[in-house]
Amino acid sequence: MERKFNKQPKLHIKTGDTVVVIAGNAKGQTGVVKKVLVDKQRAIVEGVNFITKHVKPSAANPQGGIVKTEGTIHISNIAVSENGKAVRTGRKLNENGKLQRYSKATGKFI
């Protein structure tokens, strides 16, 4: 579904969501979304998909060395977690007449 004015796609994941990884090396791990990169359709999840990065010495980090940080995960490989299980989400009008995400499994608003 393409949007008229803002051409960026609407994603099912938002910053602050608790998600579970459903595919890849980190399958089954859960975490909280730190950041969503909409243009690349990727997300950074806390405590999941660690990468090692070689850092040169600088004024802020005079020692340098190898640093472990969270890498990005493609949006299609994560799902919103409800009670520890992955759930599909949809959008429907709430009591106030605004579109809000809901769990397709239970019908509850997220």
Long-range contacts (C-beta under 8 A, 24 or more apart in sequence): 8-38, 8-39, 9-38, 9-41, 11-36, 11-38, 11-41, 11-75, 12-75, 12-79, 12-80, 12-89, 12-101, 13-43, 13-75, 13-78, 13-80, 17-80, 17-81, 17-110, 18-80, 18-81, 19-43, 19-45, 19-78, 19-79, 19-80, 19-81, 20-78, 20-79, 20-81, 20-84, 20-85, 20-86, 21-45, 21-48, 21-49, 21-73, 21-77, 21-78, 22-77, 22-78, 22-79, 22-86, 23-76, 23-77, 24-49, 24-73, 24-77, 25-49, 26-73, 30-81, 30-84, 33-78, 34-70, 36-75, 37-72, 40-72, 41-74, 41-75, 41-76, 42-72, 42-73, 42-74, 42-75, 43-72, 43-73, 43-75, 43-78, 44-70, 44-71, 44-72, 44-73, 45-70, 45-73, 45-78, 46-70, 48-73, 49-73, 80-110, 82-106, 82-108, 82-110
